[in-house]
Amino acid sequence: MRIGEIKNIIGKVLNTQNVIQINNDPLYAGQAYRVDNFVEIMEAVDVLISQSWNVADHSQIDLLKSEHADLKNPTVLNVTQFNQLNSYISNINSQVPLFYSVLTSLTEDQDEKTINVLLPRKINSLSELSALNERLNDILKLFNVDGQFELKGFDVGSQWYIMLATGPMTYAFIIACLKIAQEYFKARTEYFKSEEARISYETTLKDPEKDDKGYEKYQIKWLQLFIEKEVSKIIDTIGQNGHTKPELQVKLVKATTKLVEELDEGTEFHLSLNPPDYAREESGRLEIDYRKIKAANPLLEEATKTIEAPKEKIQKKNEGEN
């Protein structure tokens, strides 16, 4: 896990003194406690348990995790469970401020339009790295709608590229298409292995043939159509930025298809460590609030006008000279 991710996970549960705070309220005359930030606490504890400086006994925490495997906020703990959690947090809190200050000194806040790219682990040569870079360059060019991607550097000691989308609509499109790619994979790995999908396929057949080759062709066609329809929806939501819809449709379908191929190679694309309010990432899966993107549409359009203004001025100047 990257240093910036660790900092963010721990930072969610710290108070102003940079110690972990359990947000709780007693219930039933002190016989139980409602913990409002239980999910965040357990995520932070998971990270802290793995740190070499942390020698506190975590056996009771392991038991608590097994008893509440389905993490949710809020969670009600009985007195024994709450005391176990509180005791462990108290044991490590004396060291947490120093650890967090080290994390802070090693990281910088990321712009919300950052895309973090994890390179495939199977790259073993410079030629393979060069081929990957060419593929990534092709993908990012296709997603460029109102501003290119800039290489901001590398995450120290890791296989991460840090890219910045300079255009707000460019960023909105790449994360929306990344979400489509994730849903594509879910359909391919889960839906098409279900009996429901097989029955749906067989009802489309005119002949009684039900061979696996035909089913494979059906999957490919279904998934490609899925990409096309989902891309059409996000264009309607995000806007066209002066492009025609057919032009954007072709460009983004191609970009999303290439994105799927790259994910197949083991490349990972992740949000900024400080993402916009309409996007978040949990356990490697994207959640996007398209209503908020739609609400931000006028702002995106205004940003586009600002970007395009110099080009318009040059054009008018040339027309005046002619």
C-alpha positions as CSV (number, residue, x, y, z in Angstrom):
1,M,0.0,0.0,0.0
2,R,1.3,3.5,-0.9
3,I,2.3,5.9,1.8
4,G,-0.3,8.4,0.8
5,E,-3.0,5.7,1.1
6,I,-1.8,4.8,4.6
7,K,-1.9,8.5,5.6
8,N,-5.4,9.0,4.3
9,I,-6.8,5.9,6.0
10,I,-5.3,6.8,9.4
11,G,-6.1,10.5,9.0
12,K,-9.8,9.7,8.9
13,V,-9.9,8.6,12.5
14,L,-7.6,11.1,14.1
15,N,-8.6,14.1,16.3
16,T,-6.9,17.5,16.4
17,Q,-4.1,15.9,18.6
18,N,-3.5,13.3,15.9
19,V,-4.6,10.4,18.1
20,I,-7.2,7.9,17.1
21,Q,-10.7,8.8,18.4
22,I,-13.5,6.3,18.7
23,N,-16.8,8.2,18.0
24,N,-19.2,6.5,20.3
25,D,-22.4,6.8,22.4
26,P,-23.4,4.6,25.3
27,L,-26.6,2.6,25.0
28,Y,-28.9,0.7,27.4
29,A,-27.5,2.4,30.5
30,G,-23.9,1.6,29.5
31,Q,-24.5,-2.0,28.5
32,A,-23.5,-1.4,24.9
33,Y,-21.9,1.3,22.7
34,R,-22.7,2.6,19.3
35,V,-19.5,3.3,17.4
36,D,-20.2,5.7,14.5
37,N,-16.8,5.4,12.8
38,F,-16.3,1.6,13.3
39,V,-15.5,1.0,9.6
40,E,-12.8,3.7,9.5
41,I,-11.4,2.5,12.9
42,M,-11.1,-1.1,11.7
43,E,-9.4,0.0,8.4
44,A,-6.9,2.1,10.3
45,V,-6.2,-0.7,12.8
46,D,-5.6,-3.2,9.9
47,V,-2.9,-0.9,8.6
48,L,-1.4,-0.2,12.0
49,I,-1.2,-3.8,13.0
50,S,1.1,-4.5,10.1
51,Q,3.6,-1.8,11.1
52,S,6.9,-3.0,12.5
53,W,6.9,-0.6,15.4
54,N,3.6,-1.8,16.6
55,V,4.2,-4.6,19.0
56,A,0.9,-4.4,20.9
57,D,-1.0,-7.6,21.2
58,H,-3.9,-7.6,18.6
59,S,-5.4,-11.0,19.4
60,Q,-8.6,-9.4,20.8
61,I,-8.9,-7.2,17.8
62,D,-8.6,-10.2,15.5
63,L,-11.5,-11.7,17.5
64,L,-13.5,-8.5,17.2
65,K,-12.9,-8.5,13.4
66,S,-14.2,-12.0,13.1
67,E,-17.3,-11.2,15.1
68,H,-18.0,-8.1,12.9
69,A,-16.8,-9.3,9.5
70,D,-19.6,-7.3,7.8
71,L,-18.3,-3.8,8.4
72,K,-20.8,-1.1,8.7
73,N,-21.4,2.3,10.3
74,P,-22.7,2.5,13.0
75,T,-21.9,-0.7,14.7
76,V,-23.1,-1.6,18.2
77,L,-20.6,-3.3,20.5
78,N,-21.2,-4.9,23.8
79,V,-19.2,-3.7,26.8
80,T,-16.6,-6.4,26.5
81,Q,-16.1,-5.7,22.8
82,F,-15.9,-2.0,23.2
83,N,-13.4,-2.3,26.1
84,Q,-11.2,-4.5,23.9
85,L,-11.2,-2.0,21.1
86,N,-10.7,0.9,23.4
87,S,-7.8,-0.8,25.2
88,Y,-6.0,-1.6,22.0
89,I,-6.4,2.0,20.7
90,S,-5.1,3.4,24.0
91,N,-2.0,1.1,23.8
92,I,-1.0,2.4,20.4
93,N,-2.2,6.0,20.6
94,S,1.1,7.2,22.2
95,Q,2.9,6.3,19.0
96,V,0.4,7.3,16.4
97,P,1.1,11.1,16.3
98,L,4.8,10.5,15.5
99,F,4.0,7.9,12.9
100,Y,1.4,10.2,11.3
101,S,3.9,13.1,11.2
102,V,6.4,10.9,9.4
103,L,3.7,9.9,6.8
104,T,2.8,13.6,6.4
105,S,6.5,14.6,5.8
106,L,6.8,11.9,3.1
107,T,3.7,12.7,1.1
108,E,2.1,15.6,-0.7
109,D,-1.6,16.2,-1.2
110,Q,-2.7,15.2,-4.7
111,D,-4.8,17.3,-7.0
112,E,-8.3,15.9,-7.2
113,K,-7.8,15.3,-11.0
114,T,-4.9,12.9,-10.4
115,I,-4.9,9.4,-11.9
116,N,-2.6,6.9,-10.2
117,V,-1.4,4.1,-12.5
118,L,0.0,0.9,-11.1
119,L,2.3,-0.9,-13.5
120,P,1.8,-4.6,-14.1
121,R,4.0,-6.8,-12.0
122,K,4.9,-9.0,-15.0
123,I,7.0,-6.3,-16.7
124,N,10.6,-7.7,-16.8
125,S,12.4,-5.7,-19.4
126,L,12.8,-2.2,-20.8
127,S,11.2,-3.2,-24.0
128,E,8.1,-4.4,-22.2
129,L,8.1,-1.1,-20.2
130,S,8.4,0.9,-23.4
131,A,5.5,-1.0,-25.0
132,L,3.4,-0.3,-21.9
133,N,4.2,3.4,-22.1
134,E,3.1,3.5,-25.7
135,R,-0.2,1.8,-24.9
136,L,-0.8,4.2,-22.0
137,N,0.0,7.2,-24.2
138,D,-2.5,6.0,-26.8
139,I,-5.2,5.6,-24.1
140,L,-4.7,9.0,-22.6
141,K,-4.7,10.7,-26.0
142,L,-8.1,9.2,-26.7
143,F,-9.5,10.5,-23.4
144,N,-8.2,14.0,-24.0
145,V,-11.3,16.1,-24.5
146,D,-10.4,19.5,-22.9
147,G,-6.9,19.0,-21.5
148,Q,-4.1,16.6,-21.7
149,F,-2.5,14.4,-19.0
150,E,0.7,15.5,-17.4
151,L,3.2,13.1,-15.8
152,K,3.6,14.5,-12.3
153,G,6.2,11.9,-11.1
154,F,6.5,8.6,-9.5
155,D,5.4,7.3,-6.1
156,V,8.7,6.8,-4.3
157,G,9.7,3.1,-4.0
158,S,6.8,1.8,-6.0
159,Q,5.6,1.0,-9.5
160,W,3.2,3.9,-9.7
161,Y,2.9,6.6,-12.3
162,I,1.2,9.8,-11.1
163,M,-0.8,11.5,-13.9
164,L,-2.7,14.7,-13.8
165,A,-5.7,15.4,-16.1
166,T,-5.4,19.1,-16.9
167,G,-9.0,19.3,-18.2
168,P,-12.1,18.8,-15.9
169,M,-14.1,17.0,-18.6
170,T,-11.1,14.8,-19.6
171,Y,-10.9,13.7,-16.0
172,A,-14.7,13.1,-15.7
173,F,-14.6,11.0,-18.9
174,I,-11.7,8.8,-17.9
175,I,-13.1,7.9,-14.4
176,A,-16.6,7.3,-15.9
177,C,-15.1,5.0,-18.5
178,L,-13.0,3.3,-15.9
179,K,-16.2,2.5,-14.0
180,I,-17.6,1.1,-17.3
181,A,-14.5,-1.1,-17.6
182,Q,-14.9,-2.4,-14.0
183,E,-18.6,-3.3,-14.7
184,Y,-17.5,-5.0,-17.9
185,F,-15.1,-7.2,-15.9
186,K,-17.8,-8.0,-13.4
187,A,-20.2,-9.0,-16.2
188,R,-17.5,-11.2,-17.8
189,T,-16.4,-12.9,-14.7
190,E,-19.7,-13.2,-12.8
191,Y,-22.7,-12.7,-15.0
192,F,-21.6,-14.8,-17.9
193,K,-20.8,-17.7,-15.5
194,S,-24.4,-17.7,-14.2
195,E,-27.3,-19.9,-15.3
196,E,-29.3,-16.7,-15.9
197,A,-26.8,-15.6,-18.6
198,R,-26.8,-19.0,-20.3
199,I,-30.6,-19.1,-20.4
200,S,-30.7,-15.6,-21.8
201,Y,-28.3,-16.7,-24.6
202,E,-30.2,-19.9,-25.4
203,T,-33.5,-18.0,-25.8
204,T,-31.9,-15.9,-28.6
205,L,-31.1,-19.1,-30.7
206,K,-33.1,-20.0,-33.7
207,D,-31.4,-23.4,-34.0
208,P,-31.0,-25.9,-31.1
209,E,-27.2,-25.5,-31.1
210,K,-25.9,-24.5,-27.7
211,D,-22.2,-25.0,-28.1
212,D,-19.6,-23.1,-26.1
213,K,-18.1,-21.4,-29.2
214,G,-21.5,-19.7,-29.9
215,Y,-21.8,-18.7,-26.3
216,E,-18.4,-17.1,-26.4
217,K,-19.3,-15.1,-29.5
218,Y,-22.5,-14.0,-27.8
219,Q,-20.5,-12.7,-24.8
220,I,-18.1,-10.7,-26.9
221,K,-21.0,-9.1,-28.8
222,W,-23.0,-8.4,-25.6
223,L,-20.0,-6.8,-23.8
224,Q,-19.1,-4.6,-26.8
225,L,-22.7,-3.4,-27.0
226,F,-22.6,-2.8,-23.2
227,I,-19.6,-0.5,-23.7
228,E,-21.2,1.4,-26.5
229,K,-24.5,2.0,-24.6
230,E,-22.8,3.0,-21.4
231,V,-20.5,5.4,-23.2
232,S,-23.5,7.0,-24.8
233,K,-25.1,7.5,-21.4
234,I,-22.0,9.2,-19.9
235,I,-21.7,11.6,-22.9
236,D,-25.3,12.7,-22.3
237,T,-24.4,13.2,-18.6
238,I,-21.0,14.9,-18.8
239,G,-21.5,16.9,-22.1
240,Q,-19.8,17.1,-25.5
241,N,-17.3,20.0,-25.1
242,G,-17.8,21.2,-28.7
243,H,-17.5,17.7,-30.2
244,T,-20.3,16.0,-32.0
245,K,-21.8,13.0,-30.1
246,P,-20.9,10.5,-32.8
247,E,-17.3,11.8,-32.8
248,L,-17.0,11.5,-29.0
249,Q,-18.8,8.1,-29.0
250,V,-16.2,6.6,-31.4
251,K,-13.3,8.1,-29.5
252,L,-14.5,7.0,-26.0
253,V,-15.6,3.5,-27.1
254,K,-12.2,3.0,-28.5
255,A,-10.5,4.4,-25.4
256,T,-12.7,2.2,-23.0
257,T,-12.0,-0.9,-25.1
258,K,-8.2,-0.2,-24.8
259,L,-8.6,0.5,-21.1
260,V,-10.2,-3.0,-20.7
261,E,-7.3,-4.6,-22.6
262,E,-4.9,-2.8,-20.3
263,L,-6.6,-3.9,-17.2
264,D,-6.4,-7.4,-18.6
265,E,-2.6,-6.9,-18.7
266,G,-2.6,-6.2,-15.0
267,T,-2.4,-2.4,-15.1
268,E,-4.4,-0.6,-12.5
269,F,-5.9,2.9,-12.5
270,H,-6.9,4.6,-9.3
271,L,-8.4,7.8,-8.2
272,S,-6.5,10.7,-6.6
273,L,-5.8,10.3,-2.9
274,N,-8.0,13.5,-2.6
275,P,-10.7,12.7,-5.1
276,P,-13.6,15.1,-6.1
277,D,-16.8,14.9,-4.1
278,Y,-18.6,12.9,-6.9
279,A,-16.1,10.0,-6.9
280,R,-14.7,7.6,-4.3
281,E,-12.9,4.3,-4.4
282,E,-13.4,1.4,-2.0
283,S,-11.6,-1.9,-2.2
284,G,-10.4,-1.1,-5.7
285,R,-14.0,-0.4,-7.0
286,L,-15.2,3.0,-8.2
287,E,-18.3,4.7,-6.9
288,I,-19.4,7.7,-9.0
289,D,-22.4,10.0,-8.2
290,Y,-23.5,10.9,-11.7
291,R,-26.1,13.3,-10.3
292,K,-23.2,15.4,-8.9
293,I,-21.4,15.2,-12.2
294,K,-24.5,16.5,-14.0
295,A,-24.9,19.2,-11.4
296,A,-21.3,20.2,-12.1
297,N,-21.9,20.3,-15.8
298,P,-22.3,24.1,-16.1
299,L,-19.0,24.5,-14.2
300,L,-17.3,22.0,-16.6
301,E,-18.7,23.9,-19.6
302,E,-17.4,27.2,-18.1
303,A,-14.0,25.7,-17.7
304,T,-14.1,24.6,-21.3
305,K,-14.9,28.1,-22.5
306,T,-11.9,29.4,-20.6
307,I,-9.7,26.9,-22.2
308,E,-11.0,27.5,-25.7
309,A,-11.1,31.4,-25.4
310,P,-7.5,31.9,-26.6
311,K,-8.1,29.8,-29.7
312,E,-11.2,31.8,-30.5
313,K,-9.3,35.1,-30.2
314,I,-6.6,33.9,-32.6
315,Q,-9.2,32.8,-35.1
316,K,-11.0,36.2,-35.0
317,K,-7.7,38.0,-35.3
318,N,-6.8,36.0,-38.4
319,E,-10.2,36.7,-39.9
320,G,-9.8,40.4,-39.3
321,E,-6.4,40.4,-41.0
322,N,-7.9,38.7,-44.0
